[in-house]
Amino acid sequence: MSDAEPIPEAIPADLSDFIRAEVEREYAEKLAQAELKAHAAQAGINLPDVFTNYLDASKLLGEDGKPSAEAMDEALAPFKPSEPKFPQITGAGHNRSGGPMPEPHPVSLDVRKR
């Protein structure tokens, strides 16, 4: 142990900031993919593995280098279920749309033959 260099007591501030920034940059894409999966799970979307494997995770990062919620919303937009559109069918059931058949006139109970 006498041949080893002594361990410095404290790392200089600029070096620790540099190391921190380098680690953030290295893991930002992995963090963005993990947050995308969490965002999809909260929205009830089942993302295919193929989508996440081929996705360029750098596109999910904002200008500050951190995952962007807006970019994730754009990436998940094709997978969000849309509201079902039901056709307006006239003639099926009770319909008061004034279609081709006139409404029946209500007959008063006094006029009815007893």
HUKA-V728042 format. One record per residue. PHI is phi in whole degrees, -180 to 180 (none if undefined). Layout:
phi->{PHI;PHI}
This chain:
phi->{none;-73;-80;-73;-74;-69;-80;-67;-67;-140;-86;-58;-61;-68;-70;-67;-65;-64;-64;-60;-65;-67;-66;-60;-65;-68;-102;-64;-69;-65;-64;-64;-66;-65;-69;-63;-64;-67;-62;-67;-64;-65;-84;78;-103;-98;-79;-69;-62;-61;-63;-72;-69;-98;-75;-81;-67;-67;-75;-88;-93;-82;-66;-84;89;-108;-56;-107;-66;-66;-66;-69;-61;-65;-70;-90;-55;-66;-93;-73;-70;-92;-67;-69;-106;-99;-71;-85;-96;-97;96;-103;85;-76;-137;-110;-89;73;-73;-68;-99;-70;-71;-70;-82;-68;-98;-71;-66;-73;-83;-60;-81;-108}
